[in-house]
Amino acid sequence: IRKEDQDRMENISLFGQERNLNTWSIAKMNMFLHDLYDAQIKRGDTFTEPLFLEDGGKLQQFDRVIANPMWNQSYAKSDIKESQAYNRFNYGFPPKNSADWAWVQHMLASANRDGKVGVVLDNGVLFRSRSEGKIRKKVLKEDLIEAVIALPSNLFYNTSSPGCILMLNKNKPAERKNKVIFIYGEEDYEEGSNQNFLREKDLDKILDAYHNFEDIEKYCRVADMEEIERNDFNLNVPRYVDTTEEEEPVDVEEVLTELDQLEKERDEIESEMMSYLKELGYNG
């Protein structure tokens, strides 16, 4: 929630689940520090035992679902297959050494029919092939991905690798259907002593691009599903946003004049050198 939206907090309910005791405790403390006394933060394994359930055992669904899960997390397929009653993994199972697309599917299942999902992940989620590529293709074919945002490197405590944000929308407005906006935010940050961070102006720039959904040269571009399919459903941002620096135009006439001048200087130096050699008795 942005600072200017603080007045809206009375109309917002927050729910969260975390397995790690220390992280769960910090989250609970944060809720109290921000006067969010009714926030429900439960402790448990989201994959094997999601705790926010409706009557009948179905997943509770929300307006907005956000997370920064562990990147490339290993998991046991047997554990989550046993919990498939929650109807989460309809697009398939990712490889056991990377649960990224399992997290995305859990979050989609936890979003209501008008819900949006925002998730921070490793860049590999955008282009890895095999089972992940098949899941990515299915999610794109369902027209669920709305934005892909490339982030700077060294933003996070536990890795210096650059990440990305996937924004998914279960109910895109008509003008955004079958389209994805790609935002190249890798160059906009401030360097810190131990890690980089996004400034307010960097966040505003990303948000403006997302909300406006229009092309900005060298920064963001809207691509339709046909183009994405031609790229084999690869979502790597530089495939869609040209980030290369333009080369300065070459003035051929100026270059030829300069070359001619250099040749004249060479001839003068060579003539001077030969006169010195003659004085020294070298006539060859």
PyMOL commands that set and color helices and strands:
alter all, ss='L'
color gray80, all
select helices_A, chain A and resi 3-11+21-33+77-82+84-86+100-109+123-126+130-141+174-176+200-212+225-230+237-239+252-279
alter helices_A, ss='H'
color red, helices_A
select strands_A, chain A and resi 15-18+40-43+62-67+111-122+145-150+163-169+179-184+220-224
alter strands_A, ss='S'
color yellow, strands_A
deselect
rebuild
show_as cartoon
